[in-house]
Amino acid sequence: MIKKYRSIALLLMLISLHSFVLTGTGFAQQVIQEEKSGITQEEESQDKITPGAQNIKESIGIFVFVVWMWVAIFVLIYIMRLKIKEVDRLFEIRYLSEKKK
């Protein structure tokens, strides 16, 4: 059974190796020559976009979203720890073993 999992793990590692390392041309940046138009540097700088919240309501909304995401992550980690503890407890008492006393 362990050999089956090893072969599956090896297959997944080979697929990830192929997709991330050997296909380096797919992730390379392509140089595109831009055609010069009648727009000068001064006209481009006027349309400059600055990142960030426009007002206090948006900044509070962003903060609440980030806090909500972290709370959700911590709750999921807590639930996973409880599940792992329960599985360990069942393993200790040999609940799922084929040899029953």
Secondary structure, 3 states (H helix, E strand, C coil): CHHHHHHHHHHHHHHHHHHHHHCHHHHCCCCCCCCCCCCCHHHHHHCCCCCCCCCHHHHHHHHHHHHHHHHHHHHHHHHHHHHHHHHHHHHHCCCCCCCCC
